[in-house]
Amino acid sequence: MTPQFVDWSTSASTIIARGGVIQKGDQGLSVRQVQIALNNYGHYGLSTDGIFGTATENAVRQFQFADPNIVQVDGIVGSESWNVLQNYL
């Protein structure tokens, strides 16, 4: 999948509900929400700058590996990952 630019008005829940994913290269509100949720979930110490870079991708992978509800460890936030992460906002 090609990373897309996500604007500052589109939430993570909206992107996932539309069948999208949040992944490396994306920017905006949705990424910031993912970063906040990851920090609350596992204290990853991510900057909440809204930029999905290598640090965010690595934190997503660590989260996916650690959570028993996540089957696929790919560093991409899709519906499976978001269903867990949204509880940490």
N, CA, C and O atoms as a CHARMM CRD file, in Angstrom:
* protein
*
  356
    1    1 MET  N      0.82800  -1.18000   0.00000 PROA 1      0.00000
    2    1 MET  CA     0.00000   0.00000   0.00000 PROA 1      0.00000
    3    1 MET  C      0.87100   1.24200   0.00000 PROA 1      0.00000
    4    1 MET  O      1.92800   1.27200   0.63000 PROA 1      0.00000
    5    2 THR  N      0.43200   2.24100  -0.69300 PROA 2      0.00000
    6    2 THR  CA     1.14500   3.49900  -0.74500 PROA 2      0.00000
    7    2 THR  C      0.68700   4.37900   0.40600 PROA 2      0.00000
    8    2 THR  O     -0.51300   4.60200   0.56800 PROA 2      0.00000
    9    3 PRO  N      1.62700   4.88900   1.21600 PROA 3      0.00000
   10    3 PRO  CA     1.22900   5.77800   2.29600 PROA 3      0.00000
   11    3 PRO  C      0.47600   6.98200   1.75300 PROA 3      0.00000
   12    3 PRO  O      0.78800   7.48400   0.67300 PROA 3      0.00000
   13    4 GLN  N     -0.50000   7.43400   2.49300 PROA 4      0.00000
   14    4 GLN  CA    -1.28300   8.58400   2.07600 PROA 4      0.00000
   15    4 GLN  C     -1.07600   9.72000   3.05200 PROA 4      0.00000
   16    4 GLN  O     -0.73300   9.49000   4.21200 PROA 4      0.00000
   17    5 PHE  N     -1.27900  10.93700   2.60000 PROA 5      0.00000
   18    5 PHE  CA    -1.21600  12.07300   3.49800 PROA 5      0.00000
   19    5 PHE  C     -2.57200  12.21500   4.16300 PROA 5      0.00000
   20    5 PHE  O     -3.59700  12.26000   3.48400 PROA 5      0.00000
   21    6 VAL  N     -2.58300  12.28600   5.47100 PROA 6      0.00000
   22    6 VAL  CA    -3.81600  12.42500   6.22500 PROA 6      0.00000
   23    6 VAL  C     -3.85900  13.82100   6.81700 PROA 6      0.00000
   24    6 VAL  O     -2.92400  14.23400   7.50300 PROA 6      0.00000
   25    7 ASP  N     -4.93200  14.54900   6.56000 PROA 7      0.00000
   26    7 ASP  CA    -4.99600  15.92900   7.04800 PROA 7      0.00000
   27    7 ASP  C     -5.31900  15.98700   8.53900 PROA 7      0.00000
   28    7 ASP  O     -5.61500  14.97100   9.16800 PROA 7      0.00000
   29    8 TRP  N     -5.25700  17.18000   9.08000 PROA 8      0.00000
   30    8 TRP  CA    -5.43300  17.37900  10.51800 PROA 8      0.00000
   31    8 TRP  C     -6.89100  17.36700  10.94100 PROA 8      0.00000
   32    8 TRP  O     -7.17500  17.59200  12.11800 PROA 8      0.00000
   33    9 SER  N     -7.82000  17.11600  10.04300 PROA 9      0.00000
   34    9 SER  CA    -9.22800  17.08200  10.42300 PROA 9      0.00000
   35    9 SER  C     -9.82300  15.67700  10.37700 PROA 9      0.00000
   36    9 SER  O    -10.98900  15.49600  10.72700 PROA 9      0.00000
   37   10 THR  N     -9.05300  14.69100   9.95700 PROA 10     0.00000
   38   10 THR  CA    -9.57400  13.33400   9.81800 PROA 10     0.00000
   39   10 THR  C     -9.08000  12.46200  10.96900 PROA 10     0.00000
   40   10 THR  O     -7.87600  12.28100  11.15100 PROA 10     0.00000
   41   11 SER  N    -10.02200  11.92500  11.74100 PROA 11     0.00000
   42   11 SER  CA    -9.65400  11.11200  12.90300 PROA 11     0.00000
   43   11 SER  C     -9.28600   9.69400  12.49300 PROA 11     0.00000
   44   11 SER  O     -9.62200   9.23700  11.40000 PROA 11     0.00000
   45   12 ALA  N     -8.59500   9.01500  13.38700 PROA 12     0.00000
   46   12 ALA  CA    -8.22000   7.62300  13.14800 PROA 12     0.00000
   47   12 ALA  C     -9.46400   6.75900  12.98300 PROA 12     0.00000
   48   12 ALA  O     -9.50400   5.89500  12.10700 PROA 12     0.00000
   49   13 SER  N    -10.47200   6.98000  13.81000 PROA 13     0.00000
   50   13 SER  CA   -11.69900   6.18100  13.72200 PROA 13     0.00000
   51   13 SER  C    -12.36500   6.32800  12.36100 PROA 13     0.00000
   52   13 SER  O    -12.88300   5.35600  11.81300 PROA 13     0.00000
   53   14 THR  N    -12.35200   7.53900  11.81600 PROA 14     0.00000
   54   14 THR  CA   -12.95300   7.77500  10.49900 PROA 14     0.00000
   55   14 THR  C    -12.18600   7.03800   9.41100 PROA 14     0.00000
   56   14 THR  O    -12.79100   6.41600   8.53900 PROA 14     0.00000
   57   15 ILE  N    -10.87900   7.10000   9.45400 PROA 15     0.00000
   58   15 ILE  CA   -10.05600   6.42400   8.44300 PROA 15     0.00000
   59   15 ILE  C    -10.28400   4.92000   8.48300 PROA 15     0.00000
   60   15 ILE  O    -10.47100   4.29200   7.44100 PROA 15     0.00000
   61   16 ILE  N    -10.26900   4.33900   9.68100 PROA 16     0.00000
   62   16 ILE  CA   -10.45600   2.89600   9.82700 PROA 16     0.00000
   63   16 ILE  C    -11.86600   2.50100   9.40200 PROA 16     0.00000
   64   16 ILE  O    -12.04300   1.48200   8.73500 PROA 16     0.00000
   65   17 ALA  N    -12.87300   3.29000   9.77800 PROA 17     0.00000
   66   17 ALA  CA   -14.26200   2.98600   9.40900 PROA 17     0.00000
   67   17 ALA  C    -14.45300   2.98200   7.89700 PROA 17     0.00000
   68   17 ALA  O    -15.31600   2.27400   7.37900 PROA 17     0.00000
   69   18 ARG  N    -13.65700   3.76100   7.20000 PROA 18     0.00000
   70   18 ARG  CA   -13.73500   3.82100   5.73000 PROA 18     0.00000
   71   18 ARG  C    -12.90200   2.73100   5.06400 PROA 18     0.00000
   72   18 ARG  O    -12.77400   2.70200   3.84000 PROA 18     0.00000
   73   19 GLY  N    -12.33600   1.83300   5.87400 PROA 19     0.00000
   74   19 GLY  CA   -11.54700   0.73400   5.32700 PROA 19     0.00000
   75   19 GLY  C    -10.09200   1.07000   5.10100 PROA 19     0.00000
   76   19 GLY  O     -9.36600   0.29600   4.47800 PROA 19     0.00000
   77   20 GLY  N     -9.65800   2.20400   5.59200 PROA 20     0.00000
   78   20 GLY  CA    -8.27300   2.62100   5.41000 PROA 20     0.00000
   79   20 GLY  C     -7.36600   2.10300   6.51100 PROA 20     0.00000
   80   20 GLY  O     -7.80300   1.41100   7.43000 PROA 20     0.00000
   81   21 VAL  N     -6.10800   2.45000   6.39800 PROA 21     0.00000
   82   21 VAL  CA    -5.10300   2.11200   7.40100 PROA 21     0.00000
   83   21 VAL  C     -4.28300   3.36100   7.69700 PROA 21     0.00000
   84   21 VAL  O     -4.31300   4.33600   6.94600 PROA 21     0.00000
   85   22 ILE  N     -3.55700   3.31300   8.79500 PROA 22     0.00000
   86   22 ILE  CA    -2.64800   4.39000   9.17200 PROA 22     0.00000
   87   22 ILE  C     -1.26800   3.76000   9.21100 PROA 22     0.00000
   88   22 ILE  O     -1.03900   2.78900   9.93200 PROA 22     0.00000
   89   23 GLN  N     -0.34500   4.32100   8.42900 PROA 23     0.00000
   90   23 GLN  CA     0.94200   3.66200   8.24800 PROA 23     0.00000
   91   23 GLN  C      2.06400   4.67100   8.05600 PROA 23     0.00000
   92   23 GLN  O      1.83400   5.87600   7.95400 PROA 23     0.00000
   93   24 LYS  N      3.28000   4.14700   8.01000 PROA 24     0.00000
   94   24 LYS  CA     4.47300   4.97700   7.84800 PROA 24     0.00000
   95   24 LYS  C      4.30800   5.89400   6.64100 PROA 24     0.00000
   96   24 LYS  O      3.91400   5.46200   5.55800 PROA 24     0.00000
   97   25 GLY  N      4.61800   7.16100   6.85500 PROA 25     0.00000
   98   25 GLY  CA     4.49200   8.16600   5.80800 PROA 25     0.00000
   99   25 GLY  C      3.25700   9.03300   5.96800 PROA 25     0.00000
  100   25 GLY  O      3.19200  10.13000   5.41400 PROA 25     0.00000
  101   26 ASP  N      2.26300   8.54500   6.73300 PROA 26     0.00000
  102   26 ASP  CA     1.05300   9.32900   6.97100 PROA 26     0.00000
  103   26 ASP  C      1.33800  10.43400   7.98100 PROA 26     0.00000
  104   26 ASP  O      2.26400  10.33700   8.78600 PROA 26     0.00000
  105   27 GLN  N      0.52400  11.48300   7.92300 PROA 27     0.00000
  106   27 GLN  CA     0.65400  12.60700   8.84700 PROA 27     0.00000
  107   27 GLN  C     -0.72700  13.12500   9.19000 PROA 27     0.00000
  108   27 GLN  O     -1.65200  13.02400   8.38400 PROA 27     0.00000
  109   28 GLY  N     -0.86700  13.67500  10.37700 PROA 28     0.00000
  110   28 GLY  CA    -2.11200  14.33300  10.72900 PROA 28     0.00000
  111   28 GLY  C     -2.69500  13.88700  12.05200 PROA 28     0.00000
  112   28 GLY  O     -2.04200  13.22800  12.86000 PROA 28     0.00000
  113   29 LEU  N     -3.95100  14.26900  12.24600 PROA 29     0.00000
  114   29 LEU  CA    -4.66900  13.98800  13.48100 PROA 29     0.00000
  115   29 LEU  C     -4.72100  12.50000  13.78300 PROA 29     0.00000
  116   29 LEU  O     -4.52500  12.09200  14.92800 PROA 29     0.00000
  117   30 SER  N     -4.98200  11.69500  12.77800 PROA 30     0.00000
  118   30 SER  CA    -5.09700  10.25000  13.00300 PROA 30     0.00000
  119   30 SER  C     -3.79600   9.66800  13.54500 PROA 30     0.00000
  120   30 SER  O     -3.81900   8.81900  14.43600 PROA 30     0.00000
  121   31 VAL  N     -2.67800  10.11400  13.01800 PROA 31     0.00000
  122   31 VAL  CA    -1.37700   9.62500  13.48700 PROA 31     0.00000
  123   31 VAL  C     -1.13500  10.09900  14.91800 PROA 31     0.00000
  124   31 VAL  O     -0.64200   9.33900  15.75100 PROA 31     0.00000
  125   32 ARG  N     -1.47300  11.32900  15.19500 PROA 32     0.00000
  126   32 ARG  CA    -1.30900  11.85300  16.56300 PROA 32     0.00000
  127   32 ARG  C     -2.14000  11.02700  17.54300 PROA 32     0.00000
  128   32 ARG  O     -1.67600  10.72400  18.64200 PROA 32     0.00000
  129   33 GLN  N     -3.35700  10.66200  17.15900 PROA 33     0.00000
  130   33 GLN  CA    -4.19900   9.83500  18.02600 PROA 33     0.00000
  131   33 GLN  C     -3.56100   8.46500  18.25800 PROA 33     0.00000
  132   33 GLN  O     -3.58900   7.94700  19.37400 PROA 33     0.00000
  133   34 VAL  N     -2.99500   7.89000  17.22000 PROA 34     0.00000
  134   34 VAL  CA    -2.30000   6.60600  17.35600 PROA 34     0.00000
  135   34 VAL  C     -1.12200   6.75700  18.31600 PROA 34     0.00000
  136   34 VAL  O     -0.92300   5.91200  19.18900 PROA 34     0.00000
  137   35 GLN  N     -0.34400   7.82100  18.16000 PROA 35     0.00000
  138   35 GLN  CA     0.82000   8.04300  19.02000 PROA 35     0.00000
  139   35 GLN  C      0.41100   8.21300  20.48300 PROA 35     0.00000
  140   35 GLN  O      1.05200   7.65500  21.37400 PROA 35     0.00000
  141   36 ILE  N     -0.64000   8.97100  20.73300 PROA 36     0.00000
  142   36 ILE  CA    -1.12400   9.16100  22.10200 PROA 36     0.00000
  143   36 ILE  C     -1.58300   7.82700  22.68600 PROA 36     0.00000
  144   36 ILE  O     -1.24400   7.49200  23.82200 PROA 36     0.00000
  145   37 ALA  N     -2.35000   7.07000  21.91200 PROA 37     0.00000
  146   37 ALA  CA    -2.84900   5.77300  22.38000 PROA 37     0.00000
  147   37 ALA  C     -1.69900   4.81000  22.66200 PROA 37     0.00000
  148   37 ALA  O     -1.72100   4.09200  23.66200 PROA 37     0.00000
  149   38 LEU  N     -0.69800   4.79000  21.78700 PROA 38     0.00000
  150   38 LEU  CA     0.46300   3.92500  22.01300 PROA 38     0.00000
  151   38 LEU  C      1.19300   4.31600  23.29400 PROA 38     0.00000
  152   38 LEU  O      1.57900   3.45000  24.07900 PROA 38     0.00000
  153   39 ASN  N      1.38100   5.60600  23.50600 PROA 39     0.00000
  154   39 ASN  CA     2.04100   6.06800  24.73300 PROA 39     0.00000
  155   39 ASN  C      1.24500   5.66100  25.96900 PROA 39     0.00000
  156   39 ASN  O      1.82200   5.23500  26.97000 PROA 39     0.00000
  157   40 ASN  N     -0.07000   5.79200  25.90100 PROA 40     0.00000
  158   40 ASN  CA    -0.91500   5.41400  27.03300 PROA 40     0.00000
  159   40 ASN  C     -0.92700   3.90600  27.24000 PROA 40     0.00000
  160   40 ASN  O     -1.01000   3.43400  28.37400 PROA 40     0.00000
  161   41 TYR  N     -0.84600   3.15300  26.15900 PROA 41     0.00000
  162   41 TYR  CA    -0.86600   1.68800  26.22700 PROA 41     0.00000
  163   41 TYR  C      0.42100   1.13400  26.81800 PROA 41     0.00000
  164   41 TYR  O      0.39800   0.29800  27.72100 PROA 41     0.00000
  165   42 GLY  N      1.54400   1.61600  26.29400 PROA 42     0.00000
  166   42 GLY  CA     2.80500   0.98500  26.66900 PROA 42     0.00000
  167   42 GLY  C      3.92900   1.91200  27.05200 PROA 42     0.00000
  168   42 GLY  O      5.07300   1.47400  27.17900 PROA 42     0.00000
  169   43 HSD  N      3.63600   3.18100  27.23700 PROA 43     0.00000
  170   43 HSD  CA     4.66100   4.14400  27.64500 PROA 43     0.00000
  171   43 HSD  C      5.86400   4.11600  26.69400 PROA 43     0.00000
  172   43 HSD  O      7.01000   4.00300  27.13100 PROA 43     0.00000
  173   44 TYR  N      5.58700   4.22000  25.39900 PROA 44     0.00000
  174   44 TYR  CA     6.64200   4.15600  24.39000 PROA 44     0.00000
  175   44 TYR  C      7.44100   5.45200  24.27900 PROA 44     0.00000
  176   44 TYR  O      8.50300   5.46000  23.65800 PROA 44     0.00000
  177   45 GLY  N      6.96200   6.53300  24.85900 PROA 45     0.00000
  178   45 GLY  CA     7.68600   7.79800  24.82000 PROA 45     0.00000
  179   45 GLY  C      7.73800   8.42900  23.44300 PROA 45     0.00000
  180   45 GLY  O      8.68900   9.13700  23.11500 PROA 45     0.00000
  181   46 LEU  N      6.72100   8.17500  22.63600 PROA 46     0.00000
  182   46 LEU  CA     6.68800   8.74100  21.28900 PROA 46     0.00000
  183   46 LEU  C      6.39300  10.22900  21.32900 PROA 46     0.00000
  184   46 LEU  O      5.63500  10.70400  22.17600 PROA 46     0.00000
  185   47 SER  N      6.99800  10.95400  20.40900 PROA 47     0.00000
  186   47 SER  CA     6.60500  12.33000  20.17200 PROA 47     0.00000
  187   47 SER  C      5.21200  12.28300  19.55500 PROA 47     0.00000
  188   47 SER  O      4.95700  11.47200  18.66500 PROA 47     0.00000
  189   48 THR  N      4.31700  13.13600  20.01500 PROA 48     0.00000
  190   48 THR  CA     2.96300  13.15400  19.45100 PROA 48     0.00000
  191   48 THR  C      2.85900  14.27900  18.42400 PROA 48     0.00000
  192   48 THR  O      2.04000  15.19100  18.53900 PROA 48     0.00000
  193   49 ASP  N      3.72500  14.17500  17.41600 PROA 49     0.00000
  194   49 ASP  CA     3.82800  15.20500  16.38300 PROA 49     0.00000
  195   49 ASP  C      2.92900  14.95400  15.18100 PROA 49     0.00000
  196   49 ASP  O      2.85000  15.79800  14.28800 PROA 49     0.00000
  197   50 GLY  N      2.25100  13.81500  15.14000 PROA 50     0.00000
  198   50 GLY  CA     1.36900  13.51500  14.02200 PROA 50     0.00000
  199   50 GLY  C      2.08800  13.03000  12.78200 PROA 50     0.00000
  200   50 GLY  O      1.50000  13.00500  11.70100 PROA 50     0.00000
  201   51 ILE  N      3.34000  12.64500  12.91200 PROA 51     0.00000
  202   51 ILE  CA     4.11900  12.13800  11.77800 PROA 51     0.00000
  203   51 ILE  C      4.44100  10.67000  12.02700 PROA 51     0.00000
  204   51 ILE  O      5.10500  10.33300  13.00700 PROA 51     0.00000
  205   52 PHE  N      3.97600   9.80700  11.14700 PROA 52     0.00000
  206   52 PHE  CA     4.17600   8.36200  11.29200 PROA 52     0.00000
  207   52 PHE  C      5.51400   8.00400  10.66000 PROA 52     0.00000
  208   52 PHE  O      5.60500   7.70400   9.47000 PROA 52     0.00000
  209   53 GLY  N      6.55200   8.04600  11.49600 PROA 53     0.00000
  210   53 GLY  CA     7.89800   7.71300  11.04800 PROA 53     0.00000
  211   53 GLY  C      8.34000   6.37100  11.59600 PROA 53     0.00000
  212   53 GLY  O      7.52000   5.55500  12.01600 PROA 53     0.00000
  213   54 THR  N      9.64000   6.15400  11.58600 PROA 54     0.00000
  214   54 THR  CA    10.21100   4.87700  12.02100 PROA 54     0.00000
  215   54 THR  C      9.91500   4.58000  13.48800 PROA 54     0.00000
  216   54 THR  O      9.60500   3.43900  13.83300 PROA 54     0.00000
  217   55 ALA  N     10.00600   5.58700  14.35700 PROA 55     0.00000
  218   55 ALA  CA     9.75000   5.35700  15.78600 PROA 55     0.00000
  219   55 ALA  C      8.30800   4.91100  16.01800 PROA 55     0.00000
  220   55 ALA  O      8.05400   4.00900  16.81600 PROA 55     0.00000
  221   56 THR  N      7.37300   5.54000  15.32500 PROA 56     0.00000
  222   56 THR  CA     5.96400   5.15300  15.46800 PROA 56     0.00000
  223   56 THR  C      5.74300   3.76000  14.90100 PROA 56     0.00000
  224   56 THR  O      5.03700   2.95100  15.50300 PROA 56     0.00000
  225   57 GLU  N      6.33300   3.47500  13.76000 PROA 57     0.00000
  226   57 GLU  CA     6.19500   2.14300  13.16700 PROA 57     0.00000
  227   57 GLU  C      6.73000   1.06800  14.11800 PROA 57     0.00000
  228   57 GLU  O      6.09700   0.02800  14.30000 PROA 57     0.00000
  229   58 ASN  N      7.88700   1.31800  14.71800 PROA 58     0.00000
  230   58 ASN  CA     8.46500   0.34800  15.65500 PROA 58     0.00000
  231   58 ASN  C      7.58300   0.16800  16.88700 PROA 58     0.00000
  232   58 ASN  O      7.42600  -0.94800  17.38100 PROA 58     0.00000
  233   59 ALA  N      7.00700   1.26600  17.38700 PROA 59     0.00000
  234   59 ALA  CA     6.11000   1.17500  18.54300 PROA 59     0.00000
  235   59 ALA  C      4.85100   0.38700  18.19200 PROA 59     0.00000
  236   59 ALA  O      4.35800  -0.39300  19.00800 PROA 59     0.00000
  237   60 VAL  N      4.33100   0.58700  16.98600 PROA 60     0.00000
  238   60 VAL  CA     3.15700  -0.18200  16.54500 PROA 60     0.00000
  239   60 VAL  C      3.50100  -1.66300  16.50200 PROA 60     0.00000
  240   60 VAL  O      2.71900  -2.49500  16.96200 PROA 60     0.00000
  241   61 ARG  N      4.65600  -1.99800  15.95700 PROA 61     0.00000
  242   61 ARG  CA     5.07500  -3.40900  15.90600 PROA 61     0.00000
  243   61 ARG  C      5.20200  -4.00300  17.31900 PROA 61     0.00000
  244   61 ARG  O      4.75700  -5.12300  17.56600 PROA 61     0.00000
  245   62 GLN  N      5.80900  -3.24800  18.23500 PROA 62     0.00000
  246   62 GLN  CA     5.95800  -3.72500  19.61700 PROA 62     0.00000
  247   62 GLN  C      4.59200  -3.93900  20.25900 PROA 62     0.00000
  248   62 GLN  O      4.35800  -4.94800  20.92500 PROA 62     0.00000
  249   63 PHE  N      3.69800  -2.98400  20.05500 PROA 63     0.00000
  250   63 PHE  CA     2.33500  -3.09000  20.56900 PROA 63     0.00000
  251   63 PHE  C      1.63700  -4.32200  19.99600 PROA 63     0.00000
  252   63 PHE  O      1.03000  -5.09900  20.73300 PROA 63     0.00000
  253   64 GLN  N      1.72700  -4.49400  18.67400 PROA 64     0.00000
  254   64 GLN  CA     1.06700  -5.62800  18.02300 PROA 64     0.00000
  255   64 GLN  C      1.61500  -6.95800  18.53900 PROA 64     0.00000
  256   64 GLN  O      0.86100  -7.90700  18.74900 PROA 64     0.00000
  257   65 PHE  N      2.91300  -7.01900  18.74100 PROA 65     0.00000
  258   65 PHE  CA     3.54000  -8.24300  19.23400 PROA 65     0.00000
  259   65 PHE  C      3.10900  -8.54300  20.67200 PROA 65     0.00000
  260   65 PHE  O      2.89800  -9.69900  21.03900 PROA 65     0.00000
  261   66 ALA  N      2.98100  -7.48700  21.48000 PROA 66     0.00000
  262   66 ALA  CA     2.68100  -7.65800  22.90600 PROA 66     0.00000
  263   66 ALA  C      1.21400  -7.94600  23.19900 PROA 66     0.00000
  264   66 ALA  O      0.90000  -8.58900  24.20000 PROA 66     0.00000
  265   67 ASP  N      0.31800  -7.48200  22.34100 PROA 67     0.00000
  266   67 ASP  CA    -1.10500  -7.62700  22.63800 PROA 67     0.00000
  267   67 ASP  C     -1.64300  -8.94500  22.09300 PROA 67     0.00000
  268   67 ASP  O     -1.50400  -9.22000  20.90100 PROA 67     0.00000
  269   68 PRO  N     -2.25500  -9.76700  22.94900 PROA 68     0.00000
  270   68 PRO  CA    -2.74200 -11.07700  22.50900 PROA 68     0.00000
  271   68 PRO  C     -3.92900 -11.00300  21.54300 PROA 68     0.00000
  272   68 PRO  O     -4.26900 -12.00400  20.91200 PROA 68     0.00000
  273   69 ASN  N     -4.56100  -9.83500  21.42000 PROA 69     0.00000
  274   69 ASN  CA    -5.69800  -9.68800  20.50800 PROA 69     0.00000
  275   69 ASN  C     -5.27900  -9.38100  19.07700 PROA 69     0.00000
  276   69 ASN  O     -6.10900  -9.39000  18.16800 PROA 69     0.00000
  277   70 ILE  N     -3.99600  -9.11100  18.87600 PROA 70     0.00000
  278   70 ILE  CA    -3.48700  -8.74100  17.55700 PROA 70     0.00000
  279   70 ILE  C     -2.85300  -9.96200  16.90700 PROA 70     0.00000
  280   70 ILE  O     -1.97200 -10.59700  17.48600 PROA 70     0.00000
  281   71 VAL  N     -3.30600 -10.28300  15.70500 PROA 71     0.00000
  282   71 VAL  CA    -2.79500 -11.44900  14.98500 PROA 71     0.00000
  283   71 VAL  C     -1.62500 -11.06700  14.08500 PROA 71     0.00000
  284   71 VAL  O     -0.60700 -11.75900  14.06200 PROA 71     0.00000
  285   72 GLN  N     -1.76500  -9.97600  13.34800 PROA 72     0.00000
  286   72 GLN  CA    -0.75500  -9.59900  12.36200 PROA 72     0.00000
  287   72 GLN  C      0.16200  -8.50200  12.89900 PROA 72     0.00000
  288   72 GLN  O     -0.30300  -7.42800  13.28000 PROA 72     0.00000
  289   73 VAL  N      1.45700  -8.77600  12.92600 PROA 73     0.00000
  290   73 VAL  CA     2.46400  -7.79900  13.35200 PROA 73     0.00000
  291   73 VAL  C      3.09900  -7.22900  12.08900 PROA 73     0.00000
  292   73 VAL  O      3.98100  -7.84400  11.49000 PROA 73     0.00000
  293   74 ASP  N      2.63000  -6.03100  11.68900 PROA 74     0.00000
  294   74 ASP  CA     3.10300  -5.45200  10.43300 PROA 74     0.00000
  295   74 ASP  C      3.47100  -3.97300  10.54000 PROA 74     0.00000
  296   74 ASP  O      3.93400  -3.38200   9.56400 PROA 74     0.00000
  297   75 GLY  N      3.27200  -3.36900  11.71000 PROA 75     0.00000
  298   75 GLY  CA     3.60100  -1.95600  11.86600 PROA 75     0.00000
  299   75 GLY  C      2.58500  -1.01700  11.25500 PROA 75     0.00000
  300   75 GLY  O      2.82200   0.18800  11.17800 PROA 75     0.00000
  301   76 ILE  N      1.45400  -1.55400  10.81900 PROA 76     0.00000
  302   76 ILE  CA     0.38600  -0.77100  10.19800 PROA 76     0.00000
  303   76 ILE  C     -0.83700  -0.82400  11.10300 PROA 76     0.00000
  304   76 ILE  O     -1.20500  -1.89100  11.59300 PROA 76     0.00000
  305   77 VAL  N     -1.46700   0.32500  11.32600 PROA 77     0.00000
  306   77 VAL  CA    -2.66800   0.36400  12.15800 PROA 77     0.00000
  307   77 VAL  C     -3.89100   0.22300  11.25900 PROA 77     0.00000
  308   77 VAL  O     -4.29000   1.15800  10.56500 PROA 77     0.00000
  309   78 GLY  N     -4.46900  -0.96700  11.29300 PROA 78     0.00000
  310   78 GLY  CA    -5.73000  -1.23800  10.61600 PROA 78     0.00000
  311   78 GLY  C     -6.80400  -1.44200  11.66600 PROA 78     0.00000
  312   78 GLY  O     -6.62900  -1.05800  12.82300 PROA 78     0.00000
  313   79 SER  N     -7.91400  -2.04500  11.27000 PROA 79     0.00000
  314   79 SER  CA    -9.04000  -2.18500  12.19400 PROA 79     0.00000
  315   79 SER  C     -8.69900  -3.03400  13.41600 PROA 79     0.00000
  316   79 SER  O     -9.12900  -2.71800  14.52500 PROA 79     0.00000
  317   80 GLU  N     -7.94200  -4.09500  13.22900 PROA 80     0.00000
  318   80 GLU  CA    -7.59700  -4.97300  14.35100 PROA 80     0.00000
  319   80 GLU  C     -6.80500  -4.22200  15.42300 PROA 80     0.00000
  320   80 GLU  O     -7.11700  -4.30700  16.61100 PROA 80     0.00000
  321   81 SER  N     -5.79300  -3.49800  14.99700 PROA 81     0.00000
  322   81 SER  CA    -4.97400  -2.73300  15.94600 PROA 81     0.00000
  323   81 SER  C     -5.76300  -1.56700  16.54200 PROA 81     0.00000
  324   81 SER  O     -5.68200  -1.30700  17.74200 PROA 81     0.00000
  325   82 TRP  N     -6.52500  -0.86800  15.70100 PROA 82     0.00000
  326   82 TRP  CA    -7.25800   0.29300  16.18600 PROA 82     0.00000
  327   82 TRP  C     -8.33600  -0.10400  17.19200 PROA 82     0.00000
  328   82 TRP  O     -8.60400   0.65000  18.12700 PROA 82     0.00000
  329   83 ASN  N     -8.95500  -1.26100  17.02300 PROA 83     0.00000
  330   83 ASN  CA    -9.97500  -1.71300  17.97400 PROA 83     0.00000
  331   83 ASN  C     -9.41900  -1.79900  19.38900 PROA 83     0.00000
  332   83 ASN  O    -10.15200  -1.58400  20.35400 PROA 83     0.00000
  333   84 VAL  N     -8.14500  -2.10800  19.52300 PROA 84     0.00000
  334   84 VAL  CA    -7.50500  -2.15100  20.84200 PROA 84     0.00000
  335   84 VAL  C     -7.00800  -0.75800  21.23200 PROA 84     0.00000
  336   84 VAL  O     -7.26200  -0.30100  22.34600 PROA 84     0.00000
  337   85 LEU  N     -6.30600  -0.08800  20.32900 PROA 85     0.00000
  338   85 LEU  CA    -5.68700   1.20200  20.65700 PROA 85     0.00000
  339   85 LEU  C     -6.69100   2.28000  21.04600 PROA 85     0.00000
  340   85 LEU  O     -6.40700   3.09400  21.92500 PROA 85     0.00000
  341   86 GLN  N     -7.85200   2.30100  20.41300 PROA 86     0.00000
  342   86 GLN  CA    -8.80500   3.37800  20.68600 PROA 86     0.00000
  343   86 GLN  C     -9.25200   3.40200  22.15100 PROA 86     0.00000
  344   86 GLN  O     -9.73700   4.42300  22.63900 PROA 86     0.00000
  345   87 ASN  N     -9.09100   2.29500  22.83600 PROA 87     0.00000
  346   87 ASN  CA    -9.43100   2.24400  24.26000 PROA 87     0.00000
  347   87 ASN  C     -8.43000   2.99600  25.12800 PROA 87     0.00000
  348   87 ASN  O     -8.66500   3.19100  26.32000 PROA 87     0.00000
  349   88 TYR  N     -7.31800   3.41700  24.53800 PROA 88     0.00000
  350   88 TYR  CA    -6.26200   4.09000  25.29300 PROA 88     0.00000
  351   88 TYR  C     -6.17600   5.58200  24.99600 PROA 88     0.00000
  352   88 TYR  O     -5.18700   6.23000  25.33800 PROA 88     0.00000
  353   89 LEU  N     -7.19700   6.12100  24.36700 PROA 89     0.00000
  354   89 LEU  CA    -7.23700   7.56800  24.12100 PROA 89     0.00000
  355   89 LEU  C     -7.85700   8.28000  25.30800 PROA 89     0.00000
  356   89 LEU  O     -7.98100   9.50500  25.29700 PROA 89     0.00000
